[in-house]
Amino acid sequence: MIRTIFILAIGLGLAPGRAVTAGEVQPVAADDAAAYLKFETRDDNACMRLWPRGKLIIMFNTHPEKAIRYRLGRVFAGTRQPGFTTGVIEPGAEPHPLGCTLVEGRDQKWVPMQARFVDDAD
């Protein structure tokens, strides 16, 4: 069963091309690409082997027509980790797996640092 852990359209908005810190919250604009990124968890044997109750975090693009170029930061045990994950996620594409919710019993998540529609600057 898939459980929603957070939906960016509800709580975190990003201006295209603007970096934010993990704790910063901005209002969501109707044309904001980050509003269409959705993160969920699902049962996953590999994650459950790493730690009981561990689940796989996946990301979707919910926009009906536009691809989104994203940059995600990883937060492990409450601390933002060096580096980032980048890519383009197409509308209607298969969910993109990010990693497990628990590693060695500590929480892990990904937070958007930047998001923009591919046609905005490409």
N, C-alpha and C positions, 0 to 999 in steps of 0.2 A: 504494500500500500504506500502511496506517495503522500508525504506530509509536507505542507508548505512551512518553511522555517522563516522566510521573510519575503516580502514582495516590495521591490523598490518603488513601485508606483505609489505605495502607501506612505513610506517614510523617508526616502532618500532621493533627492533630485540632484542632477549634475548639469551644469551648463556645458555644452559641447566644447571639448578641448580644455576644460578647467580641472585641475587637480584639486582634490580635497583630502582631508585627513579622515581616518576611520570613524571618528566621532562626530564629524560635522554633518549637520542636517540642513538641507535647503528645500524650499518649496519646489514642487514638480511642475514644470511648464508643459503644456499640451504637446509641444514639438520636441520635448526632451527625450533623447534616445535612451537614457538610463531608465526612464519610466517603463520601457518595454522589456527590460531584463528581469527575468523571474528566476528565483533560486528555490529549489525543492530538495527534499531528501527522499531516498528510497532504500529499501533493504538491499544489502549487498553482502555476499558471502565473504569476499576479501576484507571488507571493512569490519565485519563481525569477527573475523579471525584475528585482526589486529587488536580489537578491544570489544568486549561484550557491549551491546547496544550501539555500536558504531554503525553509521549509515553513510551512504554515498551522497555527496552533494552534487547536484546537476544544475545546469543553467540553460534556460530557454530564451529565445527571442520571440516575444508575443506580438510584434508588429506584423500586420497582415501583408505588407509589401516590401519593406525596406530592411536591408542588411545593416548590422550594427558593428562598428569597430570598437573594441573595448580594451581597457587596461585594468586588470584586477590586482589588488594587493592581498597577500595572505596574512591572516592574523592567527597566531598559534599561542595558546595559553595566555590570551589577552595582550600579546605583544605583536606589533606589526613587524613582519619579517622582511629582510632585504630582498630586493628584486621584485618582479611582477610578472604576471601572465598576460599576454596580449593575443589578439586574434580578431577574426571577423566571424560573426554568427549570422547565418542567413535566416530569413523568415520561414517558418515551417520546417526548419531543419531538425534532425534528431537532437535530443538534449546533449549538451556538452558536459562530460564528467569532469569534476574539478579535484575531488579527493574525499577523504573520510572526515566525518564530523568529530571523531575522537581518535587521537593518536597517543598511545601510552597513557590513556585516561584523561588527557587534557583536550579541551575544545579547540577546534580548528574551523575557520571560515574564510571566505573570500569577500572582499569589499570592492566595489567599483571605485576607481581613481579617475577614470575618464571614460566617456562613451559618446559616440557621435554616429549619425547615420552616414553610411559609406558615401552617398552622393553629396553630402555637405561639404567635403573638402577634397574629394578625389576626382 
